[in-house]
Amino acid sequence: MSDIFQKCRDFKTVELMRSKGVYPYFAPLESEQAPEVMYLGRMMVMAGSNNYLGLANDPRMKQAVKTAVDEFGTGCAGSRFLNGNTHFHEDLEIKIAKFKQKEAGLIYATGYQMNTGTVGALVGKGDFAIVDKLDHASILDGVNLSGAEMKRFKHNDAADLDRVLSAIPDSAGKLVIVDGVFSMEGDICDLPALLEVTKKHKARIMIDDAHATGVLGKNGRGTTEHFGIDPDEVDIVVGTCSKSLATVGGFCVGKSDIMDYIRHNARSMMFSAALPAPCVASISTALDIIEQEPQRRKNLWDMTRRLKTGFDDLGFDTGHSETPIIPIMVRDNTKVFMLWKALLEEGIFTNPVVSPAVPPSDTLVRVSLMATHTKEHIDRILTAFDKCAAVIGIARPAKVK
């Protein structure tokens, strides 16, 4: 008989990585998310966080949590469907819908639950979910759980989306789902072109603004504002609260009737405990800060341009990045880990991304910035990358001579 645990005993990858000193995952940080963090007893520049606006350690965020704990305690003790709902949750849904310029909103306990629940409620057997090949895993899992048929189109390619939609029967339900900002590549979806194709085929569209909220647009409202598109042109906007909003949770906004349907049909909302009120309070506070302090977003983009220009001058391949997520394309699994390790020794914390998370030809070291980084932090990152890449032999196809 086969032992279900045999695969666990045969799993040696992590053990091998640890023995070679190149295990980068589940890093036990010893301080709060800030431009510099304590790791392995050393202070180093954090260049691998999604805390884009630097709010995760903001005193106002902490105070909001403390106040909410005093009023509501540490948890809701049940699902929102039955006993875990509070006026905090409902007030935040109104607030985030207004911020995103939509009629109504929903708040989930996590961003992952938001995507699996929203997608699962909207599409099912007989429907088609059409996804970008680089969409986030939570979107793909939501489709797989829903029973709908998944169709994938080439990354950010409206012509290929047109080809895929053309092959689907007109009578079928069709939902196109794309990331606003792609989390590893740092590029922005071609929303105007995608919308044109979606309308042509009478499909609906859902945008995941996880990495766009607080970052893109004059007011940080995300992808539609970035392109100057009427928010009503996009049927549903979703996102996580663990990036610019600096806590945990997920949101979904759209027409009131659609939100009401999802609220009563999303299994991840109905059968999961509600987001604790302290997290709800911190999300609300983050939205206030985003609207009141546009200078945070300005500094984030100033630092992004400084770092991107520096990488370009040093000849690094940064793919198609156009956001504070900047990939350094290495295209070799072994060298990715070598570069990550060398950077760590130089006091720079980054994220190694290897296959199967990305194709072997697209492995990379992911760098991401915060509004609270300084020019000195950027210069330290560039100096370290220049030194480490030279030692390891990372190809720099466009190095300025």
C-alpha positions in Angstrom: 0.0 0.0 0.0 1.1 3.5 -0.7 1.9 5.8 2.3 0.4 9.2 1.7 3.3 10.7 3.7 6.0 9.2 1.5 6.2 12.3 -0.7 7.0 14.3 2.4 9.9 12.1 3.2 11.1 12.3 -0.4 10.9 16.1 -0.4 14.6 17.1 -0.1 14.7 20.4 -2.0 14.5 22.6 1.1 16.9 20.5 3.1 19.4 20.8 0.2 18.9 24.6 0.0 19.4 25.0 3.7 22.6 22.9 3.6 24.0 25.2 0.9 22.9 28.4 2.8 20.6 29.6 0.0 17.2 29.1 1.5 15.4 32.4 1.2 11.8 31.7 2.3 9.9 32.2 5.5 12.6 34.7 6.6 12.2 35.4 10.4 12.4 39.2 10.4 13.1 40.7 13.8 11.6 44.2 13.4 8.6 45.9 11.8 8.2 46.5 8.1 10.3 49.6 7.5 12.9 50.8 4.9 15.5 49.1 7.1 14.8 45.8 9.0 16.6 43.6 11.4 17.3 40.2 9.9 19.8 37.6 11.3 20.9 40.1 13.8 21.8 42.7 11.2 20.1 45.9 10.0 19.6 45.9 6.2 17.8 47.8 3.5 14.3 46.2 2.9 14.0 46.1 -0.9 11.5 43.3 -1.0 8.4 44.5 0.7 4.9 45.4 -0.6 4.5 48.1 2.0 4.5 50.6 -0.9 3.4 53.7 1.0 5.3 52.9 4.2 2.2 52.7 6.3 2.8 49.3 8.0 4.7 51.0 10.9 3.0 54.4 10.8 2.0 55.5 14.4 -1.5 56.4 13.2 -2.1 52.9 12.0 -0.9 51.5 15.3 -3.2 53.8 17.2 -6.2 52.9 15.1 -5.5 49.2 15.9 -5.2 49.9 19.7 -8.5 51.8 19.7 -10.3 49.1 17.9 -8.9 46.4 20.2 -10.3 48.4 23.2 -13.8 48.6 21.5 -14.1 45.2 19.8 -11.3 42.9 21.2 -8.9 40.8 19.1 -11.3 38.8 16.9 -14.9 38.6 15.6 -15.4 34.9 16.7 -17.3 33.9 13.6 -18.2 34.6 10.0 -19.8 37.9 8.9 -22.7 35.9 7.6 -23.8 34.9 11.2 -22.1 36.7 14.1 -18.8 38.3 13.0 -20.1 41.5 11.4 -19.6 44.9 12.9 -20.4 48.5 12.0 -16.7 48.8 11.4 -16.9 46.3 8.5 -20.0 48.0 7.0 -18.5 51.5 7.3 -15.3 50.4 5.6 -17.2 48.9 2.7 -18.9 52.2 2.1 -15.6 54.0 2.4 -13.6 51.8 0.0 -16.4 51.8 -2.6 -16.3 55.6 -2.5 -12.5 55.7 -2.8 -12.8 53.4 -5.8 -15.7 55.4 -7.2 -18.1 52.4 -7.1 -21.6 51.9 -5.7 -20.8 49.3 -3.1 -18.1 47.2 -1.6 -17.2 44.0 0.3 -14.5 43.2 2.8 -13.0 39.8 3.1 -10.6 38.3 5.7 -7.8 37.9 3.1 -7.0 38.9 -0.4 -6.7 35.2 -1.4 -10.2 34.5 0.0 -11.4 37.6 -1.9 -10.3 36.2 -5.3 -11.4 32.7 -4.7 -14.8 33.8 -3.3 -15.6 36.5 -5.8 -14.6 34.4 -8.8 -16.3 31.4 -7.4 -19.5 33.3 -6.9 -19.6 34.9 -10.4 -18.7 32.0 -12.7 -19.5 28.3 -12.7 -20.1 25.3 -14.8 -20.9 26.4 -18.4 -19.2 29.8 -18.0 -15.7 30.8 -19.1 -13.1 32.7 -17.1 -10.5 34.3 -19.4 -7.3 35.1 -17.6 -3.9 36.7 -18.4 -1.2 34.0 -18.3 0.6 35.9 -15.6 -2.5 36.6 -13.3 -2.0 35.9 -9.6 -2.4 32.4 -8.3 -5.4 33.3 -6.2 -7.3 34.2 -9.4 -6.4 30.9 -11.1 -7.4 29.0 -7.9 -10.7 30.8 -7.8 -11.4 29.7 -11.4 -10.4 26.1 -10.7 -12.6 25.9 -7.6 -15.6 27.5 -9.5 -16.1 24.8 -12.1 -15.9 27.3 -14.9 -13.7 26.6 -17.9 -10.4 28.6 -17.9 -9.0 30.1 -21.0 -5.7 31.9 -20.9 -4.4 34.6 -23.2 -0.8 35.8 -23.8 0.4 38.3 -21.2 -1.0 41.8 -21.8 -1.9 40.9 -25.4 -5.3 42.3 -26.4 -5.0 40.7 -29.9 -4.7 37.3 -28.2 -7.5 38.0 -25.9 -9.6 38.8 -29.0 -8.6 35.4 -30.5 -9.5 33.5 -27.3 -12.9 35.3 -26.9 -13.7 34.7 -30.6 -13.6 31.0 -30.0 -16.1 31.1 -27.1 -19.8 30.7 -27.9 -21.7 34.0 -27.8 -24.3 32.5 -25.5 -21.8 31.6 -22.8 -21.1 33.7 -19.7 -17.6 35.3 -20.1 -15.5 37.0 -17.4 -12.1 38.5 -18.3 -9.9 38.7 -15.2 -6.6 40.6 -15.2 -4.1 42.1 -12.7 -3.8 45.9 -12.8 -0.1 45.7 -11.9 1.6 42.3 -12.3 3.3 41.4 -9.0 6.6 40.0 -10.3 7.1 41.8 -13.6 6.0 45.3 -12.4 4.2 46.1 -15.7 0.7 47.5 -16.0 -2.1 45.9 -17.9 -3.1 47.5 -21.2 -6.5 48.3 -19.8 -7.8 50.5 -22.7 -7.1 47.8 -25.3 -8.4 45.0 -23.1 -11.6 46.9 -22.5 -12.2 47.5 -26.2 -11.9 43.7 -26.9 -14.0 42.8 -23.9 -16.9 45.0 -25.0 -16.6 43.7 -28.5 -17.4 40.2 -27.3 -20.0 41.3 -24.7 -17.9 39.9 -21.9 -17.5 41.3 -18.3 -14.2 42.4 -16.8 -12.6 42.2 -13.4 -9.4 44.0 -12.5 -7.2 43.0 -9.5 -5.8 46.2 -8.1 -3.8 44.6 -5.4 -0.5 46.3 -6.4 -2.2 49.3 -8.0 -4.2 50.6 -5.1 -2.4 53.6 -3.5 0.2 53.5 -6.2 -1.3 54.3 -9.6 -3.3 57.3 -10.4 -3.3 60.9 -9.3 -5.2 60.0 -6.1 -3.9 56.4 -5.8 -7.3 55.0 -6.9 -5.6 52.4 -9.1 -5.6 51.3 -12.7 -8.7 53.0 -14.1 -7.5 56.4 -12.7 -4.0 55.8 -14.1 -5.5 55.5 -17.6 -8.2 58.2 -17.1 -10.9 55.6 -17.7 -14.4 56.0 -16.3 -14.6 53.6 -13.3 -18.0 52.4 -14.6 -16.2 50.9 -17.6 -14.8 48.2 -15.4 -17.4 45.9 -13.9 -15.5 44.8 -10.8 -12.4 46.0 -9.0 -10.8 43.8 -6.4 -7.6 43.9 -4.3 -5.8 42.9 -1.2 -5.3 45.1 1.9 -1.8 43.8 2.6 0.1 46.1 0.2 -0.4 49.9 0.3 -3.2 49.4 2.9 -0.6 47.8 5.1 -2.5 45.2 7.0 -4.5 42.1 5.9 -7.8 41.6 4.1 -9.3 41.9 0.7 -11.9 44.1 -1.0 -14.3 43.9 -3.9 -16.2 46.9 -5.3 -18.9 47.2 -8.1 -22.6 47.7 -8.6 -24.8 47.2 -5.6 -26.7 44.3 -6.9 -23.6 42.4 -7.9 -22.0 43.0 -4.5 -25.1 41.8 -2.8 -25.1 38.6 -4.8 -21.5 37.9 -4.1 -22.0 38.7 -0.4 -24.6 35.9 -0.2 -22.8 33.4 -2.5 -19.1 33.7 -1.9 -18.2 30.6 0.1 -14.9 32.1 1.4 -16.9 34.9 3.1 -19.8 32.7 4.3 -17.6 29.9 5.8 -14.6 31.9 7.2 -14.2 34.1 10.2 -14.6 37.8 9.7 -11.6 40.1 9.4 -10.8 41.3 13.0 -11.9 44.8 13.7 -8.4 46.1 14.5 -7.5 45.2 10.9 -10.6 46.9 9.6 -9.7 50.1 11.5 -6.2 50.2 10.1 -7.5 49.8 6.5 -9.8 52.8 7.1 -7.0 54.8 8.5 -4.8 53.9 5.6 -7.4 55.2 3.1 -7.5 58.5 5.0 -3.7 58.8 4.8 -3.7 58.0 1.1 -6.1 60.8 0.4 -4.5 63.3 2.8 -0.8 62.7 2.0 -0.2 62.6 -1.8 3.4 63.4 -1.1 3.9 59.8 0.0 3.0 58.6 -3.5 5.2 61.3 -5.1 8.2 60.2 -3.1 7.5 56.5 -4.0 7.6 57.4 -7.7 10.7 59.7 -7.2 12.6 56.8 -5.6 11.3 54.4 -8.3 12.6 56.6 -11.1 15.9 57.0 -9.4 16.3 53.3 -8.9 15.1 52.3 -12.4 17.4 54.9 -14.0 20.3 53.6 -11.9 19.6 50.0 -12.9 19.4 51.0 -16.6 22.7 52.9 -16.4 24.3 49.8 -14.9 23.0 47.7 -17.8 20.6 45.5 -15.9 17.6 43.9 -17.7 14.5 45.2 -15.9 12.0 43.6 -18.2 8.9 45.7 -18.8 8.7 47.2 -15.4 7.0 50.6 -15.1 6.1 50.6 -11.3 7.8 50.4 -7.9 8.2 46.7 -8.6 11.5 46.3 -10.5 12.6 42.8 -11.6 16.3 42.2 -12.3 16.1 39.5 -14.9 18.8 36.8 -14.3 17.3 33.9 -16.3 19.2 31.2 -14.4 17.9 29.6 -11.2 21.3 29.0 -9.6 22.5 32.6 -10.3 19.3 34.0 -8.8 20.0 32.3 -5.5 23.7 33.3 -5.7 22.7 37.0 -6.3 20.1 37.0 -3.6 22.7 35.5 -1.1 25.4 38.0 -2.1 23.0 40.9 -1.8 22.0 39.7 1.7 25.6 39.7 2.7 25.8 43.3 1.5 22.9 44.3 3.6 20.1 44.3 1.0 17.0 42.2 1.4 15.4 41.2 -1.9 13.1 38.4 -3.2 14.4 35.6 -5.4 11.8 34.3 -7.9 12.6 31.1 -9.7 10.9 28.3 -11.7 8.2 27.0 -11.4 6.9 30.3 -10.1 8.1 31.8 -13.4 9.5 30.0 -16.6 13.2 29.1 -16.3 14.0 31.7 -18.9 12.4 34.4 -16.8 13.9 33.9 -13.3 14.6 37.1 -11.5 15.4 39.0 -8.3 12.5 41.2 -7.4 13.1 44.6 -5.9 10.2 46.7 -4.6 10.2 50.1 -3.0 8.4 52.1 -0.3 7.5 55.8 0.0 9.7 56.0 3.0 12.9 54.9 1.2 15.5 57.7 0.8 18.1 58.5 -1.9 20.7 57.0 0.4 18.8 53.7 0.4 18.5 53.7 -3.4 22.2 54.4 -3.8 23.1 51.5 -1.4 20.8 49.1 -3.4 22.5 50.1 -6.7 26.0 49.9 -5.3 25.3 46.4 -3.9 23.8 45.1 -7.1 26.7 46.5 -9.2 29.2 44.7 -6.9 27.4 41.4 -6.5 26.5 41.1 -10.2 30.1 41.6 -11.2 31.3 38.9 -8.8 28.7 36.3 -9.8 28.8 37.1 -13.5 25.3 38.3 -14.1 24.8 39.3 -17.7 24.2 43.1 -18.2 23.2 43.4 -21.9 22.8 47.2 -21.9 25.6 48.4 -19.6 26.6 52.0 -20.2 30.3 52.2 -21.1 
